[in-house]
Every structure is written in C-alpha cells, then in structure tokens.
Amino acid sequence: MLEFYKTFEDGTRKIAEPEPGCWINAVAPTEEERNFLIEQIGILPEFVKSSLDEEESCMRR
C-alpha cells in the first residue's frame, strides 16, 4: 500500500497523488507499487529491495 503525504502551513495531510515535496509511506508494496516507485518516482531498485529485506529492518523481532 502506498500513501502520499505533504506538509502544508497548517499541518501534514494525506494527498491523492505524489507531488514534489511529498513523502511516501510504503507498507508491504505490491510488485506493481514497487515498479511505480522505481520507474515513476525514481527510487533506486537497491533501496526498494533493501528496505523490504527483513534482515535489514530495524523492526526485526
């Protein structure tokens, strides 16, 4: 799931589509969402892959 947020003068709000200056919350992204992050947003594939690696996560149990 991808969610997009942006900070405005009156606070941070969820927005419908990514835009410059927003941040993206990615929780268990699908393959399609991972491809979107890489191809449309320009995130390096290595960053996407490592962020999904349980051994690299600071949330390890």
C-alpha positions as CSV (number, residue, x, y, z in Angstrom):
1,M,0.0,0.0,0.0
2,L,1.3,3.4,-0.9
3,E,0.1,6.6,0.8
4,F,1.3,10.1,-0.1
5,Y,1.6,13.0,2.5
6,K,2.6,16.6,2.2
7,T,3.3,19.2,4.9
8,F,1.4,22.5,4.5
9,E,1.3,25.6,6.6
10,D,-1.5,24.2,8.7
11,G,0.0,20.7,9.1
12,T,0.6,17.4,7.3
13,R,-2.2,15.9,5.2
14,K,-2.7,12.8,3.1
15,I,-2.8,13.6,-0.6
16,A,-4.2,11.6,-3.5
17,E,-1.2,11.6,-5.8
18,P,2.6,12.1,-5.3
19,E,3.9,15.6,-6.0
20,P,7.2,17.4,-5.4
21,G,7.9,17.8,-1.7
22,C,5.7,15.0,-0.6
23,W,6.7,11.9,1.3
24,I,5.6,8.3,0.5
25,N,4.6,5.8,3.0
26,A,5.0,2.3,1.6
27,V,3.7,-0.7,3.6
28,A,4.1,-4.1,2.0
29,P,4.1,-2.7,-1.5
30,T,2.9,-5.0,-4.3
31,E,5.2,-5.6,-7.3
32,E,3.2,-3.0,-9.3
33,E,3.8,-0.5,-6.5
34,R,7.5,-1.3,-6.2
35,N,7.8,-0.8,-10.0
36,F,6.0,2.5,-9.7
37,L,8.4,3.7,-7.0
38,I,11.4,2.7,-9.2
39,E,10.1,3.7,-12.7
40,Q,7.9,6.7,-11.9
41,I,9.4,8.2,-8.7
42,G,13.0,7.3,-9.4
43,I,13.9,5.4,-6.3
44,L,16.9,3.2,-6.8
45,P,15.9,-0.5,-7.1
46,E,18.6,-1.4,-4.5
47,F,16.9,0.9,-2.0
48,V,13.5,-0.6,-2.5
49,K,14.9,-4.1,-2.2
50,S,16.9,-3.4,0.9
51,S,14.0,-1.6,2.6
52,L,11.9,-4.8,2.2
53,D,14.6,-7.1,3.5
54,E,13.6,-8.3,7.0
55,E,17.3,-8.7,7.9
56,E,17.9,-5.0,7.1
57,S,14.8,-3.8,9.1
58,C,15.2,-2.0,12.4
59,M,11.8,-3.6,13.3
60,R,13.3,-7.1,13.5
61,R,11.8,-9.3,16.1
